[in-house]
Amino acid sequence: MFFNFSFWRYVTRPSKLATDHQNSAMRGFTMRIVFLFLAGIVIFALRDIWGMTTDSLSPMLAAATGGDYTIARIVSVIGAVLWAIIYIAFHLFIISYVLGMITSIPVRRLVPLQLLVTGVLLMEKALVFIVFALKGEAANVSFLSFGPLTATFSDTWFLVMFLNQLTLVSALIISMQFSFIRSYTKTMNWKSLLAVLIGLQILMALLTAALGYIPFERLFNYVVQGGA
């Protein structure tokens, strides 16, 4: 028997995806992966072109020549596209591998789940981008997270960035993964599974916040300006 993979059918019913995947062969999945990568590239590129996450280039507009700034913007967009590919591949394949090690579910069975998860993450980024674009301004924190609230009482940037990664979507992702894995395997203790999934989200939030301390701006200027 076969079943057709559908994002909108399974995004609210991950347990149904687990059941269908165990009992039938899946069709139409490869094209969904291709579409996911294309959608992610478009979203990340549009965010960069509009100006989100490119505040480090603003000083170059005044200090550098028009040609240098244009080159910097092109390099920035290329970087955004490459980051989109890395971001999607990480959530689609690396997280599937990690969940596979934790649950003993074959990795190829978890990739469809992570496609749903990655799709939701891209929808979150698209929503934030649309709201910022309509308002004509941007911020380093998401209004869907605890980041803005934390920034009102804490000056610790690491804490703000850490909590900025814990959004309403994070809770949705945990729910989706929990529902799928619980439906796929009945042997794993649900309390342990929930703790592992929550811990995984916290770990990724810590790693993402730590990336903010890497001097990307200095490295970017070194590459663009030839080490000047």
Protein Blocks (a to p, Z undefined) as FASTA:
>chain_A
ZZdddfklmmmmmmlmmmmmmmpccehklmmmmmmmmmmmmmmmmmmmnogoplmmmmmm
mmmcfklmmmmmmmmmmmmmmmmmmmmmmmmmmmmmmmmmmnopafklmmmmmmmmmmmm
mmmmmmmmmmmmmnopacfbdfkbmklmmmmmpcbfklmmmmmmmcfklmmmmmmmmmmm
mmmpmkbcfklmmmmmmmmmmmmmmmmmmmmmpcfklmmmmmmnnoZZ
